[in-house]
Each structure stands twice: as structure tokens, then as C-alpha cells.
Amino acid sequence: MTTCELMGATRITDVRVQDRVKVTGTIISSQTTAIGSGLGYRCVLADGSGQLDLLFLGRAVIAGLAVGTRCRVEGVAAARGGRLAVWNPRYEVQPGPTPPVTEQITQVRVRERVPDWVVRRADQVEFVDAAPGQLRHRLLLGEIYPAGQVSQALTHFFRTDNLNALRELALQFLADEPAEEFARHLARLRARGRNDAGERMLLGVTPAPGAEDMVRRAARMAARIEAELQVVNVTSQEPGTGRQGRDDGLARLRRAAADVGATWRDLDADDLPMALVAYAKSEQVTQIVVGSSQRGRWHELVGGGSIVGRVSRLAAQAGIDVHIMALRAAGLRLG
């Protein structure tokens, strides 16, 4: 077996049929699909060197494996429809801050980009499709970059596998638009029956690993119903809640909030649930988003209960909807 071990994982380009592999990469597409006579869940994993299909029989969806999730998978490689695939692999979601999907795929930090929230608020999006080979040919002709930059572009960002993955992301974005427009239409209908201007969403965050991904997911939820999004960090003064390392984490979260067009707020309070819901009421928020609790049952009993549970109860009394997000890649910990 010819493999190149990188961080204990095999590069997808080195995988061969019948190899037992451990591969680390990013999910670039996911869908429920027909497999044989039943349903299955298909994810496409990319690591910058190639793509690998992950096929789960009898599963309509796997909440932890969605576009943008970085994970490590293990299984036996097979061939299906001319593509490499692993059936029912073991998988482990990777912890840590989650960079934009394009950066995970290409391993290149793209500075000249338009934030997702700008595109999602556009009245009309026109998709101009070009095959990877056609785009690379234009590069060779000098129609995109100066001659001195062409060679590096072709061997880095504009590799064929990168372009295929980015094209698939763009197609999936367009496929999601009709469903999102329907959600926005329902939100407008609900808003007509109220005196306020429309939906307002609040996301409660702490500078925990994976929180940046939660900001981006909440932004997509808000965009679907044309809701304003506020990202709120509540700093507790309880003993044992030291601030070491918080500043860098909060700075990254503020940048993530700015990238998606959200408003950032800092609150200072000992009672996180009370402060979060009180602020939501003062801002006429209609929906609160929090991450699922990571505390054990014993800690909840001796510590006054789950923070998420208290937020839900206080918000219900105030007539505010609460969304509890499943945490990905260690996620957002609210207790």
C-alpha cells in the first residue's frame, strides 16, 4: 500500500481500494440519498489532495456530519460509481476553532472574499458555471493572473480537486436557496400578525473551542427567516471562572460575528441565564440560540441545574422561542 502519513492520517490521493485507512478532512457536501432499495446518508470528505465518499446505510441524516465539519474517519476503502468510498466508517469530529470551509478545503487563507451574509441578503444570485479544466486553461492563457503567478496558482489554490470541491459547494448553496426562501416567506407571514418589525435572533456564546462555527450556523438560521442576529457573551464573576485565554477567544468570536453581519454585545453578570433572557426581553428578541449542555447530571443537581434548562424556562415565561444546537467539534459550552 502506498501511503503518505500526515499527522497519523492517510492522504486521500494515496488511498487504494481495499486499503484500511484513517483519513482526516472536511465535509464539503452531505445529503440523504437512495442506496440500493433503502435510504442512506452520503457525505463527501475532502482533505486538499482528493475526495472520499462516506456512505452510511439506513441513516437518513447524521446531525454531527454536515458541511464544514472537520472529522477523522476510519474504514476500508471501496469503489462505487467510479469514486472512492468507505461504507459505514467510524468517525470522530475534530475539536478546535473551525476556519471557513473554503480555507479547510484549499489550505489557503482567502482575504479577497465577500462574507456569506452579503450574498444571502442579495435580491438575486446569478451562478456562472465553469468547468475546472476551462478555468485552469484561462489561467494558462494569462486571462486571470499575471504570467509570474500562474504556476503557483495552478499547483496551489487552483488545483483541479480544489476547484471541483468549491464548485460543489456553490451548487449546494444554490440548491438550498428555494428552501430558505420558503422559510423567509413563512417568517414574513408570521410577522404580519405582530406589532414588531420581524424576527430577532440572539446567540449566547462563550470563548470555547468550536464557538466560531456556532456563530456561522446561527447566521445561516437567521438568514433563512430574515432575522437580525445579535451575538451575546455573558462574563460570569463566579469563583473559578478565570479570564486567562478568554481575550484571544473573544477576539476571534467578535471577528466571526462581524464576518456574518451580526451585532456583538458583552454582558457582565453572575447569573448567566437571567442576564441573557433579560437582555433578550429588552431588545425584543423573538428567538434565542444556545448550545446543548455539556454538564453531567450530578453537576446539574448540585450546581442549580443546567444553564440551558434555565434559559429555556425563563425564555418560555417571556414568550421567547429557544433553539438548542447540537455541539460540533467540542462546540459551544453553556453548561
Residue, then its C-alpha position, 0 to 999 in steps of 0.5 A: m500500500t502506498t501511503c503518505e502519513l500526515m499527522g497519523a492520517t492517510r492522504i486521500t490521493d494515496v488511498r487504494v481500494q481495499d486499503r484500511v485507512k484513517v483519513t482526516g478532512t472536511i465535509i464539503s457536501s452531505q445529503t440523504t440519498a437512495i442506496g440500493s432499495g433503502l435510504g442512506y446518508r452520503c457525505v463527501l470528505a475532502d482533505g486538499s489532495g482528493q475526495l472520499d465518499l462516506l456512505f452510511l446505510g439506513r441513516a437518513v441524516i447524521a446531525g454531527l456530519a454536515v458541511g464544514t465539519r472537520c472529522r477523522v474517519e476510519g474504514v476500508a476503502a471501496a469503489r462505487g460509481g467510479r469514486l472512492a468510498v468507505w461504507n459505514p466508517r467510524y468517525e470522530v469530529q475534530p475539536g478546535p476553532t473551525p476556519p471557513v470551509t473554503e480555507q479547510i478545503t484549499q489550505v489557503r487563507v482567502r482575504e479577497r472574499v465577500p462574507d456569506w451574509v452579503v450574498r444571502r441578503a442579495d435580491q438575486v444570485e446569478f451562478v456562472d458555471a465553469a468547468p475546472g479544466q476551462l478555468r485552469h486553461r484561462l489561467l494558462l492563457g494569462e486571462i486571470y493572473p499575471a504570467g509570474q503567478v500562474s504556476q503557483a496558482l495552478t499547483h496551489f489554490f487552483r488545483t483541479d480537486n480544489l476547484n471541483a470541491l468549491r464548485e460543489l459547494a456553490l451548487q449546494f448553496l444554490a440548491d438550498e436557496p428555494a428552501e430558505e426562501f420558503a422559510r423567509h416567506l413563512a417568517r414574513l407571514r408570521a410577522r404580519g400578525r405582530n406589532d414588531a418589525g420581524e424576527r430577532m435572533l440572539l446567540g449566547v456564546t462563550p470563548a470555547p473551542g468550536a464557538e466560531d462555527m456556532v456563530r456561522r450556523a446561527a447566521r445561516m438560521a437567521a438568514r433563512i427567516e430574515a432575522e437580525l442576529q445579535v451575538v451575546n457573551v455573558t462574563s460570569q464573576e463566579p469563583g473559578t471562572g478565570r479570564q486567562g485565554r478568554d481575550d484571544g477567544l473573544a477576539r476571534l468570536r467578535r471577528a466571526a460575528a462581524d464576518v456574518g453581519a451580526t451585532w456583538r454585545d458583552l454582558d457582565a453578570d453572575d447569573l448567566p441565564m437571567a442576564l441573557v433572557a433579560y437582555a433578550k426581553s429588552e431588545q425584543v428578541t423573538q428567538i434565542v440560540v444556545g448550545s446543548s449542555q455539556r454538564g453531567r447530571w450530578h453537576e446539574l443537581v448540585g450546581g442549580g441545574s443546567i444553564v440551558g434548562r434555565v434559559s429555556r424556562l425563563a425564555a418560555q415565561a417571556g414568550i421567547d422561542v429557544h433553539i438548542m444546537a447540537l455541539r460540533a467539534a467540542g462546540l459551544r459550552l453553556g453548561 
